[in-house]
Amino acid sequence: MAARVLVSDDLSPEAVRILQAAGLDVDVRVGLRPEELERIIGDYDGLAVRSATKVTARLLEKAARLKVIGRAGVGVDNVDLAAATRRGVVVMNTPGGSSITVAELALAMILALSRHVAAATASVKGGKWEKKRFQGHELAGRTLGVVGIGNIGSVLVERALAMRMRVVAFDPFISPEAAAKLGASLVDLETLWREADVVSVHVPLTEKTRNLVDAAALAKMKKGAILVNCARGGIVDERALAEALRSGHLAGAGLDVLEQEPPPADHPLLALENVLLTPHIGASTEEAQSAVAIAVAEQLSDYLVRGVVRNAVNAPGLPPEMMEQLAPYLPLAEKLGALAAQLAPPGPTEVAVEVAGELASVPLRPLVARALAGILRPFLDTPVNEVSAPAIARERGLAVRETRSAEPHDYASLVTVTVRGAGGEAQVAGTVYGKRDARIVRVNAFRVEAVPDGQVILCENDDAPGVFGSLGTTLGAAGVNIARISLSRVEDRSRAFAFLNVDSAPSPELLERLRRLPHVRSVQAIAL
């Protein structure tokens, strides 16, 4: 019997034909109410959606046959990934379908700002003819700074080079050689802020990128520079940007995304003439919408007919013979990767995953893939998972080394993740007690006993009295509650370390106060 696919959001007729041509039984039922969808979902093996259909845990409980969900687009906020993963349902998206469309919007904003197109149009419609007022700049010969050269950023680089711009780029997870093949010179952020005439942002919103473009970064940019953000709201400090524009330090800005959408009526950017604002239309072209529909149809067909997985944002259940032993360590490996990546200096070139003890007898590829997903996810502008992470690492020139040892050390099994680069390395290790109690047991030189979950503050300090008391007092005064703590010291007692699980993310200002405390050497906030 042919697998059945339900299309519950608008897909193009061509996408439906692709599903049917693969031999699938396809029903198109758009606009179903949640209760109607719950009544029929149990009859389908595949589900094709855009953003309107909400795939909840309740819906998945009714989906006894469901094997795969295809999302025509990048974001999967409308799908309960945890529930889908628990039920062994593969969730796929189409990350490359809108790359050209978003990059072209960024380029359109750059051109419009360089030539004052919006302001000049408003002037003419207002009955004026102000040729001298709207003298602009050519792009040829000017420097474009691209923050993040993933799917979208690399398309923008290609188009900027065609316009004879010089391109510099910042991306902590691509090698200089890989960047050079794209035509960009890889630089650090400080250099990019300083050299770019135009800055375009193409990174995801994470704890590490929130307010990446803040008042300090804006002050380092060239006077007269242009800033464009078609990535995610929250990456740019919008009030600081408004001040930089009002003061004349920046010549203009273009934003397709805002921290609050739609913005409040008193938003400071709304009153500025040298700002272009669009209502999150980066992927809104006929071509992109058609492309993602066709892509999701092809991916669903490949999976349901041939079992081929492409662009999965989660993973199906492991084979039964591996599940009991390996499964508890998969989320741990991802957490270790995320921690090592956020501790490592910029520009990593190598990732090493070592497994010791009982776990060394099972295949390491799933563990390595999960560690890579944890390492890469905070720094990419598209979703990454254990299916796509190894290929992305190869594309970015990141060497991956895996080793195993039957020696158990002090634990039945131990997973160690090391991220290396020219600036040094970060090494973390963890284990699982019983079948589900994951622990981080080493952070660089320090032995700890820490829970890898939620918001974390890491503090290295001189091994002196009163340091932890000062930390606790300062956090308490700021309303940040310490949920758990693990303390450590090196053998010669020259340095000590605290791993604090906290109930809320510390603000940048609070982190600075902590760093100024006596005997404190470094403080870092980590999201796990």
C-alpha positions in Angstrom: 0.0 0.0 0.0 1.3 3.5 -0.9 2.3 5.8 1.8 -0.2 8.6 2.5 0.8 12.3 2.7 -1.4 15.1 4.0 -0.7 18.6 2.7 -2.3 20.9 5.4 -0.9 24.2 4.2 -0.6 25.8 0.8 1.9 24.2 -1.5 2.3 24.8 -5.2 0.6 22.4 -7.7 4.0 21.4 -8.9 5.0 20.2 -5.3 1.8 18.1 -5.2 2.6 16.6 -8.6 6.1 15.6 -7.3 4.6 13.7 -4.4 2.1 12.0 -6.6 4.7 11.1 -9.2 6.7 9.3 -6.5 3.7 7.0 -6.0 2.4 8.6 -2.8 -1.2 8.9 -2.0 -1.7 12.7 -1.5 -4.6 14.6 0.2 -4.6 18.4 0.1 -6.7 19.8 2.9 -5.8 23.3 3.8 -7.2 25.4 6.6 -8.2 22.5 8.9 -9.1 23.4 12.5 -6.9 21.7 15.1 -9.6 19.3 16.2 -10.3 18.3 12.5 -6.6 17.7 12.0 -6.4 15.5 15.1 -9.3 13.4 13.8 -7.6 12.5 10.5 -3.8 12.6 11.2 -3.7 9.0 12.3 -4.3 7.9 8.7 -1.1 9.5 7.3 2.6 8.6 7.0 3.8 12.1 6.0 2.7 15.7 6.7 3.6 18.7 4.6 3.2 22.1 6.3 4.3 25.7 6.1 3.9 27.9 9.2 0.1 27.9 9.6 -0.3 24.3 10.8 0.7 23.8 14.5 2.2 20.4 15.0 1.7 20.0 18.8 2.5 17.2 21.1 -1.3 16.5 21.3 -1.5 16.2 17.6 1.5 13.9 17.5 -0.1 11.6 20.0 -2.9 11.0 17.5 -0.4 10.4 14.6 0.1 6.7 15.1 1.4 6.2 11.5 3.3 9.4 11.0 6.9 9.0 10.0 8.0 12.4 8.7 7.0 16.1 8.8 8.2 18.3 6.0 8.3 22.1 6.6 8.4 24.3 3.5 10.7 26.9 4.9 13.5 27.3 7.5 11.9 27.9 10.8 10.2 24.9 12.6 8.8 26.9 15.5 5.3 25.5 14.7 6.5 21.9 15.3 7.1 20.4 18.7 10.5 19.0 17.9 10.9 17.3 21.3 7.6 15.4 20.9 8.4 14.5 17.3 11.8 13.1 18.3 10.4 11.1 21.2 7.9 9.5 18.7 10.6 8.8 16.2 9.2 11.3 13.6 11.7 12.9 11.3 11.2 16.6 10.9 12.7 18.2 7.8 13.0 21.8 6.6 14.3 23.5 3.5 17.1 25.7 4.7 18.5 26.7 1.2 15.2 27.6 -0.5 15.2 31.2 0.6 18.9 32.0 0.6 18.9 33.9 -2.7 15.7 35.8 -1.8 17.0 37.0 1.6 20.5 37.9 0.2 18.8 39.9 -2.6 16.8 41.8 -0.1 19.9 42.7 1.8 21.6 43.8 -1.4 18.5 45.9 -2.3 18.7 47.7 1.0 22.4 48.3 0.5 21.8 49.9 -2.9 18.8 51.9 -1.7 20.7 53.3 1.3 23.8 54.1 -0.8 21.7 56.1 -3.2 19.0 57.5 -0.7 16.2 56.0 -2.9 13.5 56.0 -0.2 14.2 59.5 1.0 14.5 60.9 -2.5 11.2 59.3 -3.5 9.5 60.9 -0.5 11.0 64.2 -1.3 9.8 64.2 -4.9 6.3 63.1 -3.8 6.4 66.0 -1.4 6.8 68.4 -4.3 10.5 69.0 -4.0 13.4 68.5 -6.4 16.6 68.2 -4.2 19.3 66.7 -6.4 22.2 68.0 -4.3 20.8 66.7 -1.1 20.7 63.1 -2.2 24.3 62.6 -3.5 25.2 59.0 -2.8 28.0 56.5 -3.2 29.0 53.8 -5.7 29.4 50.4 -4.3 32.3 49.5 -6.6 35.6 49.8 -4.7 33.9 49.9 -1.3 34.2 47.3 1.4 31.4 45.0 2.5 31.6 43.3 5.9 29.5 40.1 6.1 28.9 38.7 9.6 28.2 35.0 9.0 28.9 33.5 5.6 26.5 30.5 5.7 23.9 29.9 3.1 22.6 33.5 2.9 25.9 35.3 3.6 27.8 33.4 0.9 25.1 34.4 -1.7 25.5 38.0 -0.7 29.3 37.7 -1.0 28.9 36.4 -4.6 26.7 39.3 -5.6 28.9 41.9 -3.9 31.9 40.6 -5.8 30.0 40.9 -9.1 29.6 44.6 -8.2 33.3 44.9 -7.7 33.1 45.3 -3.9 35.9 44.1 -1.6 34.5 41.6 0.9 35.7 40.9 4.5 33.9 38.4 6.6 33.6 37.2 10.2 32.6 33.6 10.8 34.1 31.6 13.7 33.3 28.3 12.0 34.9 28.5 8.6 38.5 28.3 7.7 40.4 31.1 5.9 40.9 28.8 3.0 37.1 28.1 2.7 36.3 31.8 3.0 38.9 32.6 0.3 37.2 30.2 -2.1 34.1 32.3 -1.7 36.0 35.4 -2.4 36.1 36.9 1.1 38.9 37.7 3.4 38.3 36.2 6.9 38.9 38.7 9.7 38.0 39.2 13.3 35.0 41.3 14.3 37.1 44.3 15.4 38.7 44.4 12.0 35.4 44.0 10.2 33.8 46.9 12.2 36.8 49.1 11.4 37.2 48.4 7.7 33.7 47.9 6.3 31.8 50.6 4.6 28.7 48.4 4.7 28.0 45.7 7.3 25.4 43.0 6.7 24.4 40.5 9.4 23.6 36.9 8.7 23.8 34.9 11.9 21.2 33.2 14.1 19.9 34.8 17.3 21.6 33.0 20.2 22.8 34.1 23.7 26.2 34.7 22.1 24.8 36.9 19.2 22.1 38.8 21.1 23.1 42.5 20.9 26.2 41.5 18.9 25.9 44.9 17.2 25.7 47.0 20.3 26.8 50.6 21.1 30.4 49.6 21.4 30.4 47.8 18.0 28.6 50.7 16.4 31.1 53.2 17.7 33.9 51.2 16.1 32.4 51.3 12.6 33.5 53.8 10.1 31.8 57.2 10.1 29.2 57.1 7.3 28.9 53.3 7.3 25.7 51.5 6.5 24.3 48.6 8.6 21.8 46.0 7.3 20.1 43.2 9.3 18.0 40.7 7.4 18.7 37.9 9.9 17.0 38.0 13.3 15.7 40.8 15.5 17.7 41.1 18.7 21.1 40.8 17.1 21.3 44.6 16.7 20.7 46.9 19.7 18.1 49.0 18.1 18.2 52.0 20.5 21.9 52.2 20.2 21.5 52.1 16.4 19.0 54.9 16.5 21.4 57.1 18.4 24.3 56.3 16.0 22.0 57.3 13.1 20.8 60.5 14.8 24.3 61.6 15.6 25.4 61.1 12.0 28.0 58.5 12.9 26.2 56.0 10.6 24.8 57.1 7.3 21.9 54.6 7.2 20.5 51.3 8.2 18.1 48.7 6.7 16.3 46.2 8.9 13.9 43.5 7.8 13.7 42.1 11.3 13.1 43.8 14.7 13.3 42.6 18.3 9.5 43.2 18.6 7.4 42.6 15.5 5.5 44.8 14.7 7.4 47.6 16.5 5.6 49.8 19.0 4.5 53.2 17.7 7.2 55.0 19.7 10.1 52.9 18.4 13.0 55.3 17.8 13.8 54.0 14.4 10.4 54.8 13.0 11.1 58.5 13.1 14.4 58.5 11.2 14.6 59.2 7.5 17.8 57.3 7.0 16.3 54.0 8.0 14.7 51.4 5.7 12.3 49.1 7.6 10.4 46.1 6.0 8.0 43.7 7.7 10.1 40.6 7.8 9.7 39.9 4.1 13.1 38.3 3.6 11.7 35.0 2.2 8.6 36.5 0.7 9.1 36.1 -3.1 7.1 33.8 -5.4 10.3 32.1 -6.4 11.4 31.3 -2.8 7.9 30.1 -1.8 7.8 27.8 -4.9 11.3 26.6 -4.3 10.8 25.6 -0.7 7.5 23.8 -1.6 9.2 21.8 -4.4 12.1 21.1 -2.1 10.0 19.7 0.7 8.0 17.6 -1.7 11.2 16.0 -3.0 12.5 15.4 0.5 9.3 13.8 1.6 9.3 11.6 -1.5 12.9 10.6 -0.9 12.3 9.6 2.7 8.9 7.8 2.3 10.0 5.9 -0.9 13.7 5.3 -0.4 14.4 6.1 3.2 16.8 8.9 2.3 17.0 11.7 5.0 17.8 15.2 3.9 17.7 18.4 6.0 16.4 16.8 9.1 16.3 19.0 12.1 16.0 16.1 14.5 16.8 12.4 14.1 14.7 9.2 14.1 15.2 6.7 16.9 18.4 4.7 17.1 18.4 1.0 16.2 17.2 -1.0 19.3 20.5 -2.8 19.8 22.3 0.6 20.2 19.5 2.5 22.0 20.0 1.3 25.6 23.7 1.9 25.8 24.2 4.9 23.5 21.1 7.0 23.8 21.8 8.6 27.2 25.1 9.9 25.9 23.8 11.6 22.7 22.3 14.7 24.4 25.4 14.8 26.6 27.7 14.9 23.6 25.7 17.8 22.1 25.9 19.7 25.4 29.6 19.1 25.6 30.0 20.4 22.0 28.1 23.5 22.8 30.1 24.2 25.9 33.5 23.6 24.2 32.5 25.8 21.3 31.6 28.7 23.5 34.7 28.3 25.6 37.1 28.0 22.6 39.0 31.0 21.1 37.6 32.1 17.7 38.7 30.3 14.5 38.6 26.6 15.5 40.3 24.3 13.0 39.9 20.9 14.7 37.4 19.0 16.8 38.4 15.8 18.7 35.9 13.5 20.3 37.3 10.8 22.5 35.2 8.0 24.1 36.7 5.9 26.9 35.4 2.9 28.8 32.3 0.7 28.1 31.0 3.1 25.4 34.1 2.6 23.3 32.6 -0.6 21.9 29.7 1.0 20.1 29.8 3.1 16.8 31.0 6.6 17.5 29.5 8.3 14.5 26.2 9.3 16.2 28.1 10.7 19.2 30.4 12.7 17.0 27.5 14.0 14.9 25.7 15.2 18.0 28.9 16.9 19.4 29.3 18.7 16.0 25.7 19.8 16.1 26.3 21.3 19.5 29.5 23.0 18.3 28.1 24.5 15.1 24.5 25.4 16.0 25.2 28.7 18.0 27.2 30.2 15.1 25.2 29.3 11.9 22.4 31.2 10.2 20.5 28.1 9.4 19.4 25.1 11.5 21.9 22.3 12.0 21.5 18.9 13.4 23.3 15.6 13.7 22.4 14.7 10.1 23.8 17.8 8.5 26.6 18.7 11.0 29.3 16.5 9.6 28.8 17.8 6.1 28.8 21.4 7.3 32.0 20.8 9.3 33.7 19.5 6.1 32.5 22.4 4.1 33.9 24.8 6.6 37.3 23.2 6.7 36.9 21.9 10.3 38.9 18.7 10.8 37.2 16.0 12.9 39.1 13.4 14.8 37.5 10.5 16.8 39.3 8.2 19.1 38.3 5.4 21.5 39.9 3.8 24.5 38.9 0.8 26.5 40.4 2.4 29.6 37.5 3.7 31.7 39.5 6.3 33.8 37.4 7.0 36.8 34.0 6.4 35.1 32.3 3.5 33.4 32.2 5.7 30.2 33.7 9.1 29.5 33.1 11.4 26.5 35.7 14.2 26.0 35.2 16.9 23.4 38.1 19.2 22.4 37.9 22.2 20.1 41.3 23.4 18.8 42.5 26.4 16.8 45.4 28.7 16.4 44.4 30.6 19.5 44.4 27.5 21.8 41.9 24.9 22.8 39.0 24.1 25.0 38.4 20.7 26.5 35.4 19.4 28.3 34.4 15.9 29.4 31.2 14.3 30.7 29.6 11.0 31.8 26.2 9.6 32.5 25.3 8.1 35.9 22.8 5.3 35.7 20.9 5.7 32.5 19.9 9.4 32.4 21.9 11.6 34.9 24.3 13.4 32.7 27.2 15.3 34.3 30.1 17.5 33.1 33.1 16.2 35.0 35.9 18.3 33.5 36.2 21.9 32.1 39.8 22.4 30.8 42.1 21.9 33.9 39.3 21.7 36.4 37.4 18.6 37.7 33.8 19.4 38.3 30.5 17.7 39.0 28.0 19.9 37.0 24.6 19.5 35.4 24.7 20.4 31.7 21.5 22.3 31.5 20.1 25.9 31.0 21.9 29.1 31.8 25.5 28.7 33.2 28.0 31.1 34.6 31.7 30.0 34.6 34.1 31.8 36.8 37.9 31.3 37.1 39.6 33.1 40.0 42.6 33.1 42.3 42.2 30.5 45.0 41.5 33.0 47.7 38.9 33.4 50.5 35.7 35.2 49.9 35.5 35.0 46.1 32.4 32.8 46.0 30.7 34.8 48.7 31.2 38.0 46.6 29.9 36.2 43.5 26.8 35.0 45.3 26.1 38.4 46.8 26.5 40.2 43.5 24.2 37.7 41.7 21.6 37.9 44.5 21.6 41.7 44.4 20.8 41.5 40.6 18.0 39.0 41.2 19.8 36.0 39.6 19.3 32.8 41.6 22.0 30.1 41.8 20.3 26.7 41.2 23.4 24.5 41.5 27.1 25.0 41.9 30.3 22.9 41.4 33.6 24.3 42.8 37.1 23.1 41.8 40.7 24.0 42.2 44.0 23.0 40.5 46.4 20.9 42.5 48.8 23.7 43.3 45.9 25.8 44.6 46.9 28.8 42.4 43.5 28.9 40.6 39.9 28.0 41.4 36.8 27.5 39.3 33.0 27.7 39.8 30.4 26.2 37.5 27.1 27.9 38.4 23.7 26.8 37.0 21.5 29.9 37.3 17.7 30.4 36.8 18.0 33.4 34.4 20.5 34.7 31.9 22.8 37.4 33.4 22.9 40.7 31.7 26.1 42.0 30.1 26.2 44.7 32.8 26.1 42.1 35.5 28.8 40.0 33.9 31.0 43.1 33.9 30.4 43.7 37.6 31.3 40.1 38.3 34.6 40.4 36.3 35.6 43.4 38.4 35.3 41.5 41.7 38.6 41.0 43.6 40.6 37.9 42.6 38.2 37.1 39.7 40.2 36.3 36.5 37.4 35.6 34.0 33.6 35.2 33.9 31.6 33.8 31.0 27.9 33.2 30.4 27.1 30.0 28.6 23.7 28.7 27.3 23.3 24.9 27.3 
